[in-house]
C-alpha cells in the first residue's frame, strides 16, 4: 500500500513529506493506522547530529493508533485494537525483559537503524529502503511494525492524548519515581521543563515529594511546572541552588533530574552540586554519544555517597507502565490534557519542531489525516 510520511534524508535537513510504499505485515508484525504522533526532541537529535541514524528514515517515535491487520503468529493484538506504541520494543524473553527491565530490551539495539528485528525494512521509495525511527516511524499515516512495539489500551481513551504515554510521560514520570526513587518528603530538582521534565514534575508530585524545584529559562515552562506540581520554579541553576539549600537547611536535594533537550557539562555539574549527601542524579536527556558531558569531583562523589545514573524510558516497563499511567489519567491522578500545547497536521511537522525549538510547546502532537 501507499502511505504519506515525514522523512529525514540526512542531518541538517528538514522533514520532507513523501509518499512511500509500505509492505504488509510478516510473521510477528502488525499494520497500524496511526491516529496521532508526538513531537519529541529526540527526533531533533537526528537533524542536529546528536544521534546518527541510518538515512533515509521516517521520523516519529511517539505514536498511537488502531491495528488494521496482523501477520502470522501475532498473539498480542487483533485488528481493531487501540494501541500505544513503545519506542523501545520489549521481547519479553531477553535477559533484561525477563528481569523486569524492558526499557533496555536487547531488541532495541537497532532503533536508530530503523529496520525490523529480522534486519529488513518495510518502507520503500525510489528504489531504496527507508528506516523507521525506533522501528515504528510514527510520522507516517500507516506503518508495519513488530508486535513487540505495541501495547493494547482501553478503547474509550482518546488516542490523541494517550499517545503521550509512548515516550514523554513514562520517561519523565519514571525518571522521578523509578530511576530517582523519589519518596514522600523528598526534595527534587528538575532541570528542563519540556515534554520529559514536566512529567518528572508530575512523577515527583505523585511520589509525595515535599519540594519540587523546576529549573528552566523559559517563563511559560516554569508556569506550567507550577501548575502541574512544582513548588518552586527558577530561570537559572544558581537561584535554584540557593532556594534548595534554604528549604533543606543546607542538606541539598535528594534527587536532581536532568531532562533538558541537550545535556551539557554545565547542567550536569549544577545537578551534581544541588544534590546532598546520599543524593541521586538521574541523567535522562541526551547529547552526542562522543561528547563527555559528566565531569564531577570523584572525591565528592565518594565522600558524599552520591549516585549518578542514566535512565532510558524512565527505567519503566512499557508493557506494564503504559496501561498503568493511562489508568492514572483515567482516574484524574495524572494530567495528560494539559501537556498538549498545540496540534498539527503531518504537513506542519517542521513548523511544530520550530515551535519546540522556540520554547512554545510543552508537547506538540501531529493528528494524522486519512
C-alpha positions as CSV (number, residue, x, y, z in Angstrom):
1,X,0.0,0.0,0.0
2,X,0.9,3.7,-0.2
3,X,1.4,6.0,2.8
4,X,2.4,9.6,3.3
5,X,5.3,10.1,5.7
6,X,7.7,12.8,7.0
7,X,11.2,11.7,6.1
8,X,14.7,12.8,7.1
9,X,17.2,12.4,4.2
10,X,20.2,13.5,6.2
11,X,21.5,15.6,9.1
12,X,20.8,19.3,9.0
13,X,17.8,18.8,6.7
14,X,14.1,19.5,7.4
15,X,11.5,16.8,7.2
16,X,10.1,16.1,3.7
17,X,6.6,14.8,3.1
18,X,7.0,11.8,0.8
19,X,4.7,9.0,-0.5
20,X,6.3,5.7,0.3
21,X,5.5,2.1,-0.5
22,X,4.7,0.0,2.6
23,X,4.9,-3.8,2.9
24,X,2.3,-5.7,4.7
25,X,2.9,-7.5,8.0
26,X,5.1,-10.6,8.1
27,X,5.3,-13.1,11.0
28,X,5.0,-11.3,14.3
29,X,4.2,-8.0,12.7
30,X,1.2,-5.7,12.6
31,X,-0.1,-3.0,10.3
32,X,-1.1,0.1,12.2
33,X,-3.1,3.1,11.2
34,X,-1.6,5.9,13.2
35,X,-4.0,8.4,14.7
36,X,-1.5,10.7,16.5
37,X,2.2,11.2,16.9
38,X,4.1,13.3,19.5
39,X,6.7,15.8,18.6
40,X,9.6,14.7,20.8
41,X,13.0,16.4,21.0
42,X,14.8,13.1,20.2
43,X,13.8,13.4,16.6
44,X,15.6,16.8,16.5
45,X,18.7,15.0,17.7
46,X,18.7,13.3,14.3
47,X,18.6,16.5,12.4
48,X,21.1,18.2,14.7
49,X,23.6,15.3,14.5
50,X,23.4,14.4,18.2
51,X,22.2,11.0,17.2
52,X,23.3,9.4,14.0
53,X,20.7,7.1,12.4
54,X,20.7,5.3,9.1
55,X,19.3,7.7,6.5
56,X,16.7,8.0,5.0
57,X,14.4,7.4,7.9
58,X,10.8,8.0,8.6
59,X,10.6,10.2,11.8
60,X,8.5,9.9,14.9
61,X,8.8,7.6,17.8
62,X,5.7,8.6,19.9
63,X,2.6,7.1,18.4
64,X,-0.9,5.7,19.0
65,X,-3.3,4.2,16.5
66,X,-5.5,1.3,15.5
67,X,-4.4,-2.2,14.4
68,X,-5.6,-2.8,10.8
69,X,-4.0,-6.2,10.1
70,X,-1.9,-8.7,11.8
71,X,0.7,-11.2,10.4
72,X,1.1,-14.8,11.3
73,X,2.0,-15.6,14.8
74,X,0.7,-12.4,16.3
75,X,-0.9,-13.0,19.7
76,X,-0.7,-9.7,21.5
77,X,-3.3,-7.7,19.5
78,X,-6.0,-8.2,16.9
79,X,-7.5,-6.0,14.1
80,X,-9.4,-3.1,15.6
81,X,-7.4,-2.9,18.8
82,X,-6.4,0.5,20.0
83,X,-2.7,0.6,20.9
84,X,0.1,3.0,22.1
85,X,3.5,2.3,20.7
86,X,6.6,1.9,22.8
87,X,9.7,3.5,21.3
88,X,11.6,0.7,23.0
89,X,10.3,-2.7,21.9
90,X,10.1,-5.4,24.6
91,X,10.6,-9.0,23.5
92,X,9.7,-10.4,26.9
93,X,12.4,-13.1,26.9
94,X,15.8,-11.5,26.8
95,X,17.9,-11.1,29.9
96,X,16.7,-7.6,30.5
97,X,12.9,-8.1,29.8
98,X,12.9,-11.3,31.9
99,X,14.3,-9.4,34.9
100,X,11.8,-6.5,34.7
101,X,14.0,-4.1,32.7
102,X,12.1,-3.8,29.5
103,X,13.4,-0.3,28.9
104,X,16.8,-1.8,27.9
105,X,15.4,-4.8,25.9
106,X,18.0,-6.3,23.5
107,X,15.6,-5.8,20.6
108,X,16.2,-2.0,21.0
109,X,19.7,-2.3,19.5
110,X,18.5,-1.3,16.0
111,X,16.1,1.6,16.8
112,X,18.4,4.1,15.1
113,X,18.9,1.8,12.1
114,X,15.2,1.7,11.7
115,X,14.9,-1.9,10.4
116,X,12.7,-4.7,11.7
117,X,14.0,-7.4,14.1
118,X,14.8,-9.6,11.1
119,X,17.1,-6.9,9.6
120,X,14.8,-5.9,6.8
121,X,12.7,-2.8,6.0
122,X,9.0,-2.2,5.4
123,X,9.1,1.3,3.9
124,X,10.5,1.7,0.4
125,X,10.7,4.5,-2.2
126,X,12.7,5.4,-5.3
127,X,14.4,2.0,-5.2
128,X,15.8,2.3,-1.7
129,X,14.8,1.1,1.8
130,X,13.6,3.7,4.4
131,X,14.1,3.1,8.0
132,X,11.6,3.8,10.7
133,X,12.6,5.8,13.8
134,X,12.7,3.4,16.8
135,X,11.3,0.7,14.5
136,X,7.9,2.5,14.4
137,X,8.1,5.6,12.3
138,X,5.0,7.4,13.7
139,X,5.3,10.3,11.3
140,X,3.6,8.1,8.7
141,X,-0.1,7.5,8.2
142,X,0.5,3.8,8.3
143,X,3.3,1.5,9.3
144,X,4.2,-2.1,9.6
145,X,5.8,-2.7,13.0
146,X,6.7,-5.5,15.4
147,X,4.0,-6.7,17.8
148,X,6.7,-6.2,20.5
149,X,6.4,-2.4,19.9
150,X,2.7,-2.1,20.7
151,X,0.7,-2.1,23.9
152,X,-3.1,-2.5,23.8
153,X,-5.0,0.2,25.6
154,X,-8.6,0.9,26.6
155,X,-10.7,1.9,23.6
156,X,-12.5,4.7,25.4
157,X,-9.3,6.7,25.9
158,X,-8.6,9.4,23.3
159,X,-5.6,8.3,21.2
160,X,-4.7,12.0,20.6
161,X,-3.9,12.2,24.3
162,X,-2.9,8.6,25.1
163,X,-0.1,9.0,22.5
164,X,1.9,10.9,25.2
165,X,2.5,7.7,27.2
166,X,4.5,6.2,24.4
167,X,7.6,8.3,25.3
168,X,7.4,11.6,27.2
169,X,5.2,10.7,30.1
170,X,6.8,7.5,31.2
171,X,10.3,8.8,30.5
172,X,9.7,11.8,32.8
173,X,7.5,10.2,35.4
174,X,9.8,7.2,35.7
175,X,12.9,9.3,35.9
176,X,11.4,10.6,39.2
177,X,9.6,7.5,40.5
178,X,11.7,4.6,39.3
179,X,15.2,5.9,38.5
180,X,15.2,8.7,41.1
181,X,13.4,6.7,43.7
182,X,11.5,9.8,45.0
183,X,9.9,9.2,48.4
184,X,7.4,11.2,50.4
185,X,9.0,14.3,51.9
186,X,11.9,14.4,49.4
187,X,13.3,17.5,47.8
188,X,13.6,17.1,44.0
189,X,15.1,19.5,41.4
190,X,14.1,19.1,37.7
191,X,16.4,20.7,35.1
192,X,14.5,21.3,31.9
193,X,10.7,21.5,31.7
194,X,9.8,20.1,28.3
195,X,7.8,17.0,27.4
196,X,10.0,14.9,29.7
197,X,10.7,17.3,32.5
198,X,7.0,18.3,33.0
199,X,6.3,14.6,33.7
200,X,9.2,14.3,36.0
201,X,7.4,17.0,38.0
202,X,4.2,15.0,37.9
203,X,6.0,11.9,38.9
204,X,7.8,13.6,41.9
205,X,4.4,15.0,43.0
206,X,2.8,11.6,42.7
207,X,5.6,10.1,44.8
208,X,5.0,12.6,47.6
209,X,7.9,14.9,47.3
210,X,7.7,17.9,49.7
211,X,9.7,20.3,47.5
212,X,9.8,20.1,43.7
213,X,12.0,22.8,42.2
214,X,11.8,23.3,38.4
215,X,14.6,25.0,36.5
216,X,14.0,26.4,33.0
217,X,14.9,29.7,31.4
218,X,11.5,30.0,29.7
219,X,8.8,31.6,31.8
220,X,5.9,29.7,30.1
221,X,7.5,26.4,31.0
222,X,8.1,27.5,34.6
223,X,4.5,28.5,34.9
224,X,3.3,25.1,33.5
225,X,5.6,23.3,36.0
226,X,3.9,25.2,38.9
227,X,0.5,24.3,37.5
228,X,1.4,20.6,37.5
229,X,3.0,20.2,40.9
230,X,6.2,22.2,41.2
231,X,6.5,24.1,44.5
232,X,9.2,26.5,43.1
233,X,10.5,27.5,39.7
234,X,13.6,29.4,38.7
235,X,15.2,30.5,35.5
236,X,18.8,29.5,36.4
237,X,20.6,26.9,38.4
238,X,22.2,29.3,40.9
239,X,18.8,30.6,42.1
240,X,17.5,27.1,42.4
241,X,20.6,26.0,44.4
242,X,20.1,28.9,46.9
243,X,16.5,28.0,47.4
244,X,17.1,24.3,47.8
245,X,19.7,25.0,50.5
246,X,17.2,27.2,52.3
247,X,14.5,24.6,52.1
248,X,16.7,21.8,53.3
249,X,18.7,23.6,55.9
250,X,21.8,23.2,53.9
251,X,21.5,19.5,53.2
252,X,20.8,19.7,49.5
253,X,18.3,17.9,47.3
254,X,17.6,14.2,47.4
255,X,17.2,13.9,43.7
256,X,18.3,16.0,40.7
257,X,16.7,15.0,37.4
258,X,18.4,16.2,34.1
259,X,15.7,16.3,31.5
260,X,17.0,19.1,29.3
261,X,16.8,18.8,25.5
262,X,20.6,18.6,25.0
263,X,22.7,17.7,28.0
264,X,26.0,19.5,28.6
265,X,28.6,19.6,31.3
266,X,27.2,22.8,32.9
267,X,23.7,21.3,33.6
268,X,25.2,18.0,34.9
269,X,27.5,20.0,37.2
270,X,24.7,22.1,38.5
271,X,22.6,19.0,39.2
272,X,25.5,17.3,41.0
273,X,26.1,20.4,43.1
274,X,22.5,20.7,44.2
275,X,22.2,17.1,45.5
276,X,23.2,16.5,49.0
277,X,24.8,13.5,50.8
278,X,23.3,10.2,49.5
279,X,21.6,12.1,46.7
280,X,20.8,10.7,43.3
281,X,21.5,12.4,40.0
282,X,19.5,11.0,37.1
283,X,20.6,11.9,33.5
284,X,17.6,11.3,31.1
285,X,18.4,13.9,28.4
286,X,20.7,13.1,25.6
287,X,23.8,14.6,23.9
288,X,26.1,13.4,21.1
289,X,27.4,10.0,22.3
290,X,31.0,11.1,21.7
291,X,30.7,14.1,23.9
292,X,31.9,13.7,27.5
293,X,29.3,15.6,29.4
294,X,29.8,14.4,33.0
295,X,32.8,15.9,34.8
296,X,32.4,15.9,38.6
297,X,34.6,15.6,41.7
298,X,35.3,12.0,42.3
299,X,36.2,12.8,45.9
300,X,32.8,14.5,46.5
301,X,31.1,11.6,44.8
302,X,32.7,9.2,47.2
303,X,32.7,11.2,50.4
304,X,29.1,12.3,49.9
305,X,28.0,8.8,48.6
306,X,26.2,10.4,45.7
307,X,24.8,8.3,42.8
308,X,24.9,9.3,39.1
309,X,22.8,7.1,36.8
310,X,21.3,7.1,33.4
311,X,17.7,6.3,32.6
312,X,16.0,5.2,29.4
313,X,12.2,5.3,29.1
314,X,12.2,6.4,32.8
315,X,13.5,2.9,33.6
316,X,9.9,1.8,33.2
317,X,8.4,-1.4,31.7
318,X,6.3,-0.4,28.7
319,X,4.0,-3.4,28.8
320,X,3.1,-2.7,32.4
321,X,3.6,1.0,32.8
322,X,1.8,2.3,29.6
323,X,-1.6,0.9,30.7
324,X,-0.8,1.8,34.3
325,X,-0.2,5.5,33.5
326,X,-3.3,5.7,31.4
327,X,-5.4,4.3,34.3
328,X,-3.9,7.1,36.5
329,X,-5.0,9.5,33.8
330,X,-8.5,8.0,33.6
331,X,-8.8,8.4,37.4
332,X,-7.7,12.0,37.3
333,X,-4.4,11.4,39.1
334,X,-2.2,12.2,36.1
335,X,-2.8,15.2,33.8
336,X,-2.2,14.5,30.2
337,X,-4.6,17.0,28.6
338,X,-2.6,20.0,29.9
339,X,0.6,18.7,28.3
340,X,-0.6,19.2,24.7
341,X,0.1,22.8,23.8
342,X,-0.8,22.6,20.1
343,X,-1.9,20.0,17.5
344,X,-0.5,19.9,13.9
345,X,-1.1,18.1,10.6
346,X,1.6,16.0,9.2
347,X,2.4,18.7,6.7
348,X,3.1,21.1,9.6
349,X,5.8,18.8,11.1
350,X,8.6,21.3,10.5
351,X,6.5,24.2,12.0
352,X,5.9,22.0,15.0
353,X,9.5,21.4,15.6
354,X,10.3,25.1,15.1
355,X,7.8,25.8,17.9
356,X,9.6,23.2,20.0
357,X,12.9,25.0,19.4
358,X,11.4,28.3,20.2
359,X,10.1,27.0,23.6
360,X,6.5,27.5,22.6
361,X,5.4,23.9,23.3
362,X,5.4,21.5,26.2
363,X,4.3,18.9,23.7
364,X,3.1,19.3,20.2
365,X,1.0,16.4,18.7
366,X,0.5,15.5,15.0
367,X,-3.0,14.3,14.2
368,X,-3.0,12.2,11.1
369,X,-5.5,12.7,8.3
370,X,-6.7,9.7,6.4
